[in-house]
Amino acid sequence: MQPRRIGPIRSSTPADVITLRSHTHSLPADILREASLRLGILSLVVGALWFLADILYHVARRAMMQSGELDWLQFRFTDVVSVAGGVVSFALYAYTRRTKRSPRFVLDLGLVYFIVTALGVGLVMHWDGRPRDAPMNPEISWIGVLLLTFAAILPTSPRKLLIAGGIAVAMNPIGMLMAQAHGTPGLGTSSAAVLMHYPDVLLLGVAIVISGVVTHLGRQVTKAREAGSYELTELIGHGGMGEVYKAKHRMFARAAAIKLIRPEVLAGADNEAAEMVVKRFRREAESAANLRSPHTVEIYDFGTSEDGTLYFVMELLDGMDLESLVRRHGPLPAARVIHILTQVCDSLEEAHRAGLVHRDIKPANIHVGPLGLRNDFVKVLDFGLVKPLVTTNGESLATMAGQISGTPA
């Protein structure tokens, strides 16, 4: 199974969001968010250039015209392309500032924007043609400049950049061919349209190298942040609320178990109920984490991942739960039962003195196993459903009407 990682946990900071990653090649969410904002700034600059370049073109035409000529005032097809390019650029800028879409989606949208912009550049550069005696020399176009800029400031995988960049580089020859079909003179043959822009193809190779360096640096940041994190290695259990994974702390080599509460459990409720579950989860988990009885499972960390998954990081236990023990070996001797239940009571007594009710005591939540030299050492599990009788501000935490927590049977 491909390991998943939970990046450094800071449960004391409510604003922190912990990222669960399905593989180590993903970039951190904050880096992707910053990149999506940079995309917005880039689109703003490009939008301004569309309008500025078009205005300066008309100013230059006016300066070269003889007095009385009004040809420079004509609104041409290239003006339409420039205005459309500016509007699309400003729209993307606004989208990056207001959207709640994932940053990865925004960056993929940026690649589409790059291709559309390249088409506009290809049309503007060639629509009006050139003098018939002008040489058709190879040249680096604005598309090549944009290609290098995108690769340098936006973390895009080399594969995606190869596809999007290849399409974008083709927009210069396509623009020339469309201009030829329109009847624009001085553009030479179709093969000349391709050979004239081979420098942009070379820049595509450079851009792919740059993209590889940028994404590699982002992955290095990811690995650096994972120092001291937990690595999920093996699924060891699952239930109605989620799964439990065996995990290892990367820095301390400490074994742990991580319980993930599936997002779809929350998705089945309305927004208000889901928000109530998340708030109660954090409040109740903080209460359970303060229990110090050796017979209460120790909670190392807890929090909410970026995709809404709730999780516990707790100690990893050897042995089995009491329900499995009874099913495997039958009824236990009275003395052993008393020994086990005495330890359960030790855990619950501390919780009750702290004003907490477990709400889900059952054989499946009582773990029995070795601890050091001791056998049948009990750990009471699933304090994630613990319920404070009264909050610190005196507010009741009664269960919602019509709702029963725990396992009534």
PATIPA-655496 format. One record per residue (C-alpha): residue number from 1; z, y, x. Coordinates in nm, 3 decimals, m for minus. Each point is the difference from the previous one (the first is absolute). Example, Ala and Ser with C-alpha at 12.3 -4.5 7.8 and 13.67 -1.06 7.14 Angstrom:
<rs>
+-----+---------+---------+---------+
:  nr :       w :       v :       u :
+-----+---------+---------+---------+
:   1 :   0.780 :  m0.450 :   1.230 :
:   2 :  m0.066 :   0.344 :   0.137 :
+-----+---------+---------+---------+
</rs>
This chain:
<rs>
+-----+---------+---------+---------+
:  nr :       w :       v :       u :
+-----+---------+---------+---------+
:   1 :   0.000 :   0.000 :   0.000 :
:   2 :  m0.088 :   0.349 :   0.126 :
:   3 :   0.328 :   0.179 :   0.082 :
:   4 :   0.088 :   0.317 :  m0.185 :
:   5 :   0.221 :   0.274 :   0.140 :
:   6 :   0.249 :   0.238 :  m0.150 :
:   7 :   0.009 :   0.313 :   0.213 :
:   8 :   0.326 :   0.167 :   0.108 :
:   9 :   0.244 :   0.027 :  m0.289 :
:  10 :   0.194 :   0.319 :  m0.064 :
:  11 :   0.158 :  m0.062 :  m0.338 :
:  12 :   0.229 :   0.301 :   0.037 :
:  13 :  m0.297 :   0.235 :  m0.033 :
:  14 :  m0.124 :  m0.004 :  m0.360 :
:  15 :  m0.336 :   0.156 :   0.094 :
:  16 :  m0.085 :  m0.280 :   0.240 :
:  17 :  m0.249 :  m0.255 :  m0.125 :
:  18 :  m0.020 :  m0.334 :   0.175 :
:  19 :  m0.348 :  m0.146 :   0.048 :
:  20 :  m0.070 :  m0.371 :  m0.044 :
:  21 :  m0.317 :  m0.085 :   0.189 :
:  22 :  m0.204 :  m0.312 :  m0.052 :
:  23 :  m0.127 :   0.010 :   0.357 :
:  24 :   0.063 :   0.188 :   0.322 :
:  25 :  m0.339 :   0.173 :   0.005 :
:  26 :   0.090 :   0.249 :  m0.276 :
:  27 :   0.079 :   0.353 :   0.103 :
:  28 :   0.329 :   0.159 :  m0.109 :
:  29 :  m0.012 :   0.171 :  m0.339 :
:  30 :   0.102 :   0.339 :   0.137 :
:  31 :  m0.284 :  m0.006 :   0.255 :
:  32 :  m0.247 :  m0.080 :  m0.277 :
:  33 :   0.142 :   0.282 :  m0.213 :
:  34 :  m0.034 :   0.248 :   0.286 :
:  35 :  m0.356 :  m0.120 :   0.060 :
:  36 :  m0.087 :   0.055 :  m0.367 :
:  37 :   0.130 :   0.356 :   0.032 :
:  38 :  m0.212 :   0.050 :   0.312 :
:  39 :  m0.298 :  m0.122 :  m0.198 :
:  40 :   0.071 :   0.273 :  m0.252 :
:  41 :   0.011 :   0.266 :   0.272 :
:  42 :  m0.325 :  m0.133 :   0.148 :
:  43 :  m0.170 :   0.012 :  m0.339 :
:  44 :   0.125 :   0.357 :  m0.045 :
:  45 :  m0.154 :   0.102 :   0.334 :
:  46 :  m0.327 :  m0.178 :  m0.081 :
:  47 :  m0.011 :   0.167 :  m0.341 :
:  48 :   0.043 :   0.342 :   0.159 :
:  49 :  m0.276 :  m0.083 :   0.251 :
:  50 :  m0.239 :  m0.096 :  m0.280 :
:  51 :   0.031 :   0.343 :  m0.161 :
:  52 :   0.023 :   0.196 :   0.325 :
:  53 :  m0.306 :  m0.168 :   0.154 :
:  54 :  m0.204 :   0.063 :  m0.314 :
:  55 :   0.099 :   0.367 :  m0.014 :
:  56 :  m0.072 :   0.051 :   0.371 :
:  57 :  m0.341 :  m0.165 :  m0.044 :
:  58 :  m0.094 :   0.261 :  m0.259 :
:  59 :   0.139 :   0.279 :   0.217 :
:  60 :  m0.207 :  m0.122 :   0.294 :
:  61 :  m0.310 :  m0.026 :  m0.220 :
:  62 :   0.058 :   0.356 :  m0.116 :
:  63 :   0.026 :   0.123 :   0.359 :
:  64 :  m0.330 :  m0.168 :   0.092 :
:  65 :  m0.190 :   0.121 :  m0.303 :
:  66 :  m0.205 :   0.315 :   0.000 :
:  67 :   0.124 :   0.290 :  m0.206 :
:  68 :  m0.064 :  m0.047 :  m0.368 :
:  69 :  m0.037 :  m0.380 :   0.003 :
:  70 :   0.233 :  m0.179 :  m0.242 :
:  71 :  m0.069 :  m0.363 :   0.095 :
:  72 :   0.351 :  m0.027 :   0.147 :
:  73 :   0.148 :   0.046 :  m0.348 :
:  74 :  m0.168 :  m0.309 :  m0.144 :
:  75 :   0.236 :  m0.279 :  m0.113 :
:  76 :  m0.135 :  m0.320 :   0.154 :
:  77 :   0.067 :  m0.372 :  m0.032 :
:  78 :   0.205 :   0.010 :   0.321 :
:  79 :   0.223 :   0.263 :  m0.159 :
:  80 :   0.067 :  m0.243 :  m0.283 :
:  81 :   0.091 :  m0.270 :   0.252 :
:  82 :   0.230 :   0.240 :   0.188 :
:  83 :   0.180 :   0.111 :  m0.316 :
:  84 :   0.038 :  m0.362 :  m0.114 :
:  85 :   0.135 :  m0.098 :   0.344 :
:  86 :   0.253 :   0.281 :  m0.012 :
:  87 :   0.115 :  m0.087 :  m0.352 :
:  88 :   0.040 :  m0.369 :   0.084 :
:  89 :   0.194 :   0.091 :   0.316 :
:  90 :   0.239 :   0.230 :  m0.184 :
:  91 :   0.045 :  m0.260 :  m0.273 :
:  92 :   0.100 :  m0.260 :   0.259 :
:  93 :   0.246 :   0.246 :   0.154 :
:  94 :   0.163 :   0.055 :  m0.340 :
:  95 :   0.004 :  m0.377 :  m0.061 :
:  96 :   0.183 :  m0.072 :   0.326 :
:  97 :   0.267 :   0.256 :  m0.090 :
:  98 :   0.065 :  m0.104 :  m0.359 :
:  99 :  m0.084 :  m0.366 :  m0.037 :
: 100 :   0.258 :  m0.278 :  m0.019 :
: 101 :  m0.250 :  m0.256 :   0.121 :
: 102 :   0.085 :  m0.206 :   0.306 :
: 103 :  m0.090 :   0.165 :   0.333 :
: 104 :  m0.215 :  m0.300 :   0.089 :
: 105 :  m0.212 :   0.059 :  m0.311 :
: 106 :  m0.031 :   0.369 :   0.089 :
: 107 :  m0.121 :  m0.087 :   0.351 :
: 108 :  m0.257 :  m0.243 :  m0.140 :
: 109 :  m0.113 :   0.276 :  m0.234 :
: 110 :  m0.034 :   0.218 :   0.310 :
: 111 :  m0.258 :  m0.242 :   0.139 :
: 112 :  m0.203 :   0.035 :  m0.319 :
: 113 :   0.032 :   0.378 :   0.032 :
: 114 :  m0.124 :  m0.026 :   0.360 :
: 115 :  m0.315 :  m0.186 :  m0.112 :
: 116 :  m0.069 :   0.251 :  m0.279 :
: 117 :   0.049 :   0.290 :   0.244 :
: 118 :  m0.234 :  m0.165 :   0.250 :
: 119 :  m0.269 :  m0.025 :  m0.270 :
: 120 :   0.040 :   0.370 :  m0.072 :
: 121 :  m0.028 :   0.085 :   0.370 :
: 122 :  m0.310 :  m0.217 :   0.036 :
: 123 :  m0.170 :   0.179 :  m0.290 :
: 124 :   0.095 :   0.351 :   0.109 :
: 125 :  m0.110 :  m0.059 :   0.361 :
: 126 :  m0.348 :  m0.124 :  m0.092 :
: 127 :  m0.095 :   0.125 :  m0.348 :
: 128 :  m0.168 :   0.320 :   0.121 :
: 129 :  m0.185 :  m0.182 :   0.280 :
: 130 :  m0.089 :   0.149 :   0.338 :
: 131 :  m0.301 :   0.169 :   0.162 :
: 132 :  m0.289 :  m0.240 :   0.048 :
: 133 :  m0.008 :   0.060 :   0.376 :
: 134 :   0.377 :  m0.051 :   0.046 :
: 135 :   0.080 :  m0.310 :   0.211 :
: 136 :   0.182 :  m0.295 :  m0.164 :
: 137 :   0.269 :  m0.039 :   0.264 :
: 138 :   0.303 :  m0.230 :  m0.045 :
: 139 :   0.306 :   0.199 :  m0.105 :
: 140 :   0.368 :  m0.031 :  m0.084 :
: 141 :   0.051 :   0.118 :  m0.357 :
: 142 :   0.299 :   0.124 :  m0.199 :
: 143 :   0.035 :  m0.353 :  m0.135 :
: 144 :   0.086 :  m0.120 :   0.351 :
: 145 :   0.259 :   0.278 :   0.032 :
: 146 :   0.159 :  m0.098 :  m0.333 :
: 147 :  m0.004 :  m0.366 :   0.104 :
: 148 :   0.202 :   0.068 :   0.315 :
: 149 :   0.238 :   0.228 :  m0.193 :
: 150 :   0.070 :  m0.262 :  m0.267 :
: 151 :   0.060 :  m0.268 :   0.263 :
: 152 :   0.238 :   0.219 :   0.199 :
: 153 :   0.228 :   0.129 :  m0.275 :
: 154 :  m0.010 :  m0.269 :  m0.268 :
: 155 :   0.137 :  m0.353 :   0.062 :
: 156 :  m0.291 :  m0.212 :  m0.118 :
: 157 :  m0.063 :  m0.357 :   0.107 :
: 158 :  m0.302 :  m0.037 :   0.233 :
: 159 :  m0.165 :  m0.232 :  m0.252 :
: 160 :   0.020 :   0.253 :  m0.282 :
: 161 :  m0.118 :   0.278 :   0.228 :
: 162 :  m0.293 :  m0.212 :   0.115 :
: 163 :  m0.114 :  m0.047 :  m0.360 :
: 164 :   0.061 :   0.357 :  m0.119 :
: 165 :  m0.120 :   0.154 :   0.327 :
: 166 :  m0.316 :  m0.210 :   0.003 :
: 167 :  m0.086 :   0.117 :  m0.351 :
: 168 :   0.081 :   0.362 :   0.091 :
: 169 :  m0.213 :  m0.006 :   0.316 :
: 170 :  m0.291 :  m0.129 :  m0.208 :
: 171 :   0.018 :   0.312 :  m0.217 :
: 172 :  m0.191 :   0.211 :   0.253 :
: 173 :  m0.312 :  m0.223 :  m0.006 :
: 174 :   0.042 :  m0.037 :  m0.377 :
: 175 :   0.017 :   0.379 :  m0.036 :
: 176 :  m0.320 :   0.037 :   0.204 :
: 177 :  m0.180 :  m0.266 :  m0.205 :
: 178 :   0.110 :   0.164 :  m0.327 :
: 179 :  m0.124 :   0.334 :   0.130 :
: 180 :  m0.331 :  m0.160 :   0.098 :
: 181 :  m0.035 :  m0.146 :  m0.349 :
: 182 :   0.065 :   0.347 :  m0.138 :
: 183 :  m0.289 :   0.132 :   0.208 :
: 184 :   0.191 :   0.177 :   0.276 :
: 185 :  m0.232 :   0.041 :   0.302 :
: 186 :   0.067 :  m0.054 :   0.371 :
: 187 :   0.229 :  m0.304 :  m0.019 :
: 188 :  m0.224 :  m0.251 :   0.177 :
: 189 :  m0.015 :  m0.370 :  m0.075 :
: 190 :   0.264 :  m0.229 :  m0.148 :
: 191 :   0.065 :  m0.160 :   0.341 :
: 192 :   0.050 :   0.346 :   0.148 :
: 193 :   0.261 :   0.070 :  m0.267 :
: 194 :   0.200 :  m0.299 :   0.127 :
: 195 :  m0.052 :   0.047 :   0.375 :
: 196 :   0.083 :   0.370 :  m0.019 :
: 197 :   0.360 :  m0.079 :  m0.099 :
: 198 :   0.088 :  m0.288 :   0.231 :
: 199 :   0.269 :   0.218 :   0.172 :
: 200 :   0.201 :  m0.019 :  m0.325 :
: 201 :  m0.016 :  m0.379 :   0.025 :
: 202 :   0.148 :   0.022 :   0.350 :
: 203 :   0.274 :   0.226 :  m0.135 :
: 204 :   0.075 :  m0.266 :  m0.261 :
: 205 :   0.086 :  m0.239 :   0.284 :
: 206 :   0.228 :   0.264 :   0.155 :
: 207 :   0.163 :   0.062 :  m0.338 :
: 208 :   0.075 :  m0.371 :  m0.044 :
: 209 :   0.174 :  m0.004 :   0.339 :
: 210 :   0.202 :   0.309 :  m0.098 :
: 211 :   0.089 :  m0.160 :  m0.334 :
: 212 :   0.122 :  m0.313 :   0.180 :
: 213 :   0.223 :   0.210 :   0.225 :
: 214 :   0.144 :   0.198 :  m0.293 :
: 215 :   0.077 :  m0.309 :  m0.209 :
: 216 :   0.148 :  m0.175 :   0.305 :
: 217 :   0.235 :   0.292 :   0.056 :
: 218 :   0.102 :  m0.017 :  m0.365 :
: 219 :   0.078 :  m0.370 :   0.034 :
: 220 :   0.203 :   0.073 :   0.311 :
: 221 :   0.205 :   0.241 :  m0.209 :
: 222 :   0.046 :  m0.275 :  m0.258 :
: 223 :   0.124 :  m0.245 :   0.262 :
: 224 :   0.233 :   0.260 :   0.149 :
: 225 :   0.151 :   0.067 :  m0.341 :
: 226 :   0.048 :  m0.372 :  m0.059 :
: 227 :   0.244 :  m0.020 :   0.293 :
: 228 :   0.325 :  m0.093 :  m0.171 :
: 229 :  m0.167 :  m0.110 :  m0.325 :
: 230 :   0.004 :  m0.331 :  m0.183 :
: 231 :  m0.293 :  m0.238 :   0.014 :
: 232 :  m0.047 :  m0.226 :  m0.303 :
: 233 :  m0.101 :  m0.345 :   0.114 :
: 234 :   0.057 :  m0.259 :  m0.274 :
: 235 :   0.043 :  m0.012 :  m0.377 :
: 236 :   0.325 :  m0.187 :  m0.066 :
: 237 :   0.051 :   0.056 :  m0.372 :
: 238 :  m0.115 :   0.174 :  m0.313 :
: 239 :   0.132 :   0.071 :  m0.347 :
: 240 :  m0.058 :   0.206 :  m0.308 :
: 241 :   0.055 :   0.330 :   0.179 :
: 242 :  m0.174 :  m0.059 :   0.331 :
: 243 :  m0.023 :  m0.194 :   0.325 :
: 244 :   0.233 :  m0.059 :   0.294 :
: 245 :  m0.146 :  m0.005 :   0.351 :
: 246 :   0.145 :  m0.115 :   0.327 :
: 247 :  m0.022 :   0.286 :   0.247 :
: 248 :   0.086 :   0.095 :   0.357 :
: 249 :   0.117 :   0.333 :   0.134 :
: 250 :  m0.245 :   0.099 :   0.274 :
: 251 :   0.252 :   0.184 :   0.215 :
: 252 :   0.316 :  m0.210 :  m0.038 :
: 253 :  m0.167 :  m0.337 :  m0.072 :
: 254 :   0.243 :  m0.024 :  m0.293 :
: 255 :  m0.101 :  m0.239 :  m0.277 :
: 256 :   0.003 :   0.141 :  m0.350 :
: 257 :  m0.117 :  m0.072 :  m0.352 :
: 258 :  m0.193 :   0.263 :  m0.193 :
: 259 :  m0.019 :  m0.009 :  m0.376 :
: 260 :  m0.297 :   0.185 :  m0.151 :
: 261 :   0.006 :   0.108 :  m0.363 :
: 262 :  m0.358 :  m0.014 :  m0.124 :
: 263 :  m0.158 :   0.329 :  m0.120 :
: 264 :  m0.145 :  m0.173 :  m0.306 :
: 265 :   0.354 :  m0.054 :  m0.128 :
: 266 :   0.032 :   0.377 :  m0.020 :
: 267 :  m0.356 :   0.046 :  m0.122 :
: 268 :   0.082 :  m0.195 :  m0.316 :
: 269 :   0.239 :   0.275 :  m0.113 :
: 270 :  m0.075 :   0.354 :  m0.109 :
: 271 :   0.039 :   0.284 :   0.251 :
: 272 :   0.350 :   0.095 :  m0.111 :
: 273 :   0.128 :  m0.356 :   0.013 :
: 274 :  m0.164 :  m0.062 :   0.339 :
: 275 :   0.156 :   0.315 :   0.140 :
: 276 :   0.337 :  m0.112 :  m0.133 :
: 277 :  m0.040 :  m0.338 :   0.174 :
: 278 :  m0.081 :   0.164 :   0.335 :
: 279 :   0.295 :   0.242 :  m0.023 :
: 280 :   0.239 :  m0.274 :  m0.104 :
: 281 :  m0.128 :  m0.229 :   0.277 :
: 282 :   0.075 :   0.256 :   0.271 :
: 283 :   0.337 :   0.098 :  m0.149 :
: 284 :   0.116 :  m0.358 :  m0.049 :
: 285 :  m0.130 :  m0.114 :   0.340 :
: 286 :   0.192 :   0.281 :   0.172 :
: 287 :   0.317 :  m0.118 :  m0.177 :
: 288 :  m0.055 :  m0.363 :   0.100 :
: 289 :  m0.071 :   0.096 :   0.360 :
: 290 :   0.354 :   0.142 :   0.028 :
: 291 :   0.165 :  m0.337 :  m0.072 :
: 292 :   0.154 :  m0.155 :   0.311 :
: 293 :   0.124 :  m0.340 :  m0.113 :
: 294 :  m0.125 :  m0.274 :   0.236 :
: 295 :  m0.090 :  m0.194 :  m0.314 :
: 296 :  m0.240 :   0.267 :  m0.128 :
: 297 :  m0.352 :  m0.020 :   0.135 :
: 298 :  m0.048 :   0.281 :   0.249 :
: 299 :  m0.268 :   0.255 :  m0.081 :
: 300 :  m0.154 :   0.162 :   0.308 :
: 301 :  m0.246 :   0.237 :  m0.165 :
: 302 :  m0.167 :   0.075 :  m0.330 :
: 303 :  m0.258 :   0.236 :  m0.137 :
: 304 :  m0.334 :   0.050 :  m0.173 :
: 305 :  m0.336 :  m0.060 :   0.162 :
: 306 :  m0.303 :   0.226 :  m0.034 :
: 307 :  m0.158 :  m0.224 :  m0.264 :
: 308 :   0.317 :   0.000 :  m0.212 :
: 309 :   0.142 :  m0.333 :   0.118 :
: 310 :   0.381 :  m0.008 :   0.009 :
: 311 :   0.160 :  m0.202 :   0.277 :
: 312 :   0.326 :  m0.123 :   0.153 :
: 313 :   0.044 :  m0.090 :   0.365 :
: 314 :   0.292 :  m0.241 :   0.018 :
: 315 :   0.149 :  m0.258 :   0.230 :
: 316 :  m0.184 :  m0.332 :   0.032 :
: 317 :   0.218 :  m0.293 :  m0.106 :
: 318 :  m0.005 :  m0.369 :   0.087 :
: 319 :   0.077 :  m0.257 :  m0.266 :
: 320 :  m0.078 :   0.003 :  m0.371 :
: 321 :   0.112 :   0.150 :  m0.327 :
: 322 :   0.263 :  m0.174 :  m0.212 :
: 323 :  m0.249 :  m0.095 :  m0.270 :
: 324 :  m0.218 :  m0.188 :   0.251 :
: 325 :   0.307 :  m0.160 :   0.154 :
: 326 :   0.120 :  m0.140 :  m0.333 :
: 327 :  m0.346 :  m0.120 :  m0.098 :
: 328 :  m0.043 :  m0.177 :   0.333 :
: 329 :   0.349 :  m0.153 :   0.039 :
: 330 :   0.141 :  m0.001 :  m0.353 :
: 331 :   0.344 :   0.130 :  m0.109 :
: 332 :   0.218 :   0.120 :   0.286 :
: 333 :   0.359 :  m0.112 :   0.066 :
: 334 :   0.264 :   0.227 :  m0.152 :
: 335 :   0.139 :   0.105 :   0.338 :
: 336 :  m0.345 :   0.109 :   0.121 :
: 337 :  m0.062 :   0.189 :  m0.325 :
: 338 :   0.331 :   0.187 :   0.039 :
: 339 :  m0.088 :   0.081 :   0.362 :
: 340 :  m0.339 :   0.142 :  m0.105 :
: 341 :   0.123 :   0.194 :  m0.304 :
: 342 :   0.289 :   0.153 :   0.195 :
: 343 :  m0.254 :   0.158 :   0.232 :
: 344 :  m0.209 :   0.116 :  m0.297 :
: 345 :   0.309 :   0.165 :  m0.143 :
: 346 :   0.063 :   0.175 :   0.333 :
: 347 :  m0.341 :   0.164 :  m0.026 :
: 348 :   0.034 :   0.089 :  m0.368 :
: 349 :   0.354 :   0.135 :   0.039 :
: 350 :  m0.119 :   0.258 :   0.252 :
: 351 :  m0.286 :   0.095 :  m0.228 :
: 352 :   0.230 :   0.036 :  m0.302 :
: 353 :   0.245 :   0.216 :   0.193 :
: 354 :  m0.296 :   0.223 :   0.086 :
: 355 :  m0.087 :   0.020 :  m0.370 :
: 356 :  m0.306 :  m0.224 :   0.026 :
: 357 :  m0.106 :  m0.289 :  m0.224 :
: 358 :  m0.242 :  m0.256 :   0.144 :
: 359 :  m0.165 :  m0.083 :  m0.338 :
: 360 :  m0.184 :  m0.307 :   0.128 :
: 361 :   0.254 :  m0.253 :   0.125 :
: 362 :  m0.152 :  m0.349 :  m0.021 :
: 363 :  m0.033 :  m0.302 :   0.231 :
: 364 :  m0.339 :   0.119 :   0.124 :
: 365 :   0.162 :   0.322 :   0.128 :
: 366 :   0.279 :  m0.175 :   0.191 :
: 367 :  m0.114 :  m0.108 :   0.345 :
: 368 :   0.181 :  m0.272 :   0.195 :
: 369 :  m0.066 :  m0.075 :   0.365 :
: 370 :   0.131 :   0.000 :   0.355 :
: 371 :   0.118 :   0.316 :   0.172 :
: 372 :   0.099 :  m0.043 :   0.361 :
: 373 :   0.238 :  m0.299 :   0.010 :
: 374 :   0.080 :   0.015 :  m0.370 :
: 375 :  m0.169 :  m0.205 :  m0.269 :
: 376 :  m0.032 :   0.081 :  m0.370 :
: 377 :   0.017 :   0.370 :   0.075 :
: 378 :  m0.088 :   0.184 :  m0.319 :
: 379 :  m0.217 :   0.308 :  m0.043 :
: 380 :  m0.039 :   0.160 :  m0.342 :
: 381 :  m0.362 :   0.109 :  m0.041 :
: 382 :  m0.204 :   0.241 :  m0.211 :
: 383 :   0.225 :   0.302 :   0.001 :
: 384 :  m0.317 :   0.195 :  m0.075 :
: 385 :   0.095 :  m0.022 :  m0.369 :
: 386 :   0.353 :   0.124 :   0.057 :
: 387 :   0.115 :   0.252 :  m0.262 :
: 388 :   0.255 :   0.274 :   0.065 :
: 389 :   0.226 :   0.041 :  m0.304 :
: 390 :   0.018 :   0.376 :   0.049 :
: 391 :  m0.201 :   0.232 :   0.222 :
: 392 :   0.157 :   0.249 :   0.237 :
: 393 :  m0.051 :   0.277 :  m0.260 :
: 394 :   0.166 :  m0.206 :  m0.273 :
: 395 :  m0.326 :  m0.088 :  m0.175 :
: 396 :  m0.026 :  m0.343 :  m0.162 :
: 397 :  m0.260 :  m0.243 :   0.129 :
: 398 :  m0.017 :  m0.215 :  m0.312 :
: 399 :  m0.299 :  m0.228 :  m0.033 :
: 400 :  m0.286 :   0.140 :  m0.204 :
: 401 :   0.004 :  m0.101 :  m0.368 :
: 402 :  m0.164 :  m0.334 :  m0.062 :
: 403 :  m0.005 :  m0.093 :   0.370 :
: 404 :   0.192 :  m0.283 :   0.164 :
: 405 :   0.020 :  m0.017 :   0.380 :
: 406 :   0.069 :  m0.308 :   0.205 :
: 407 :  m0.022 :  m0.360 :  m0.128 :
: 408 :   0.176 :  m0.032 :  m0.337 :
: 409 :  m0.029 :  m0.380 :  m0.012 :
+-----+---------+---------+---------+
</rs>
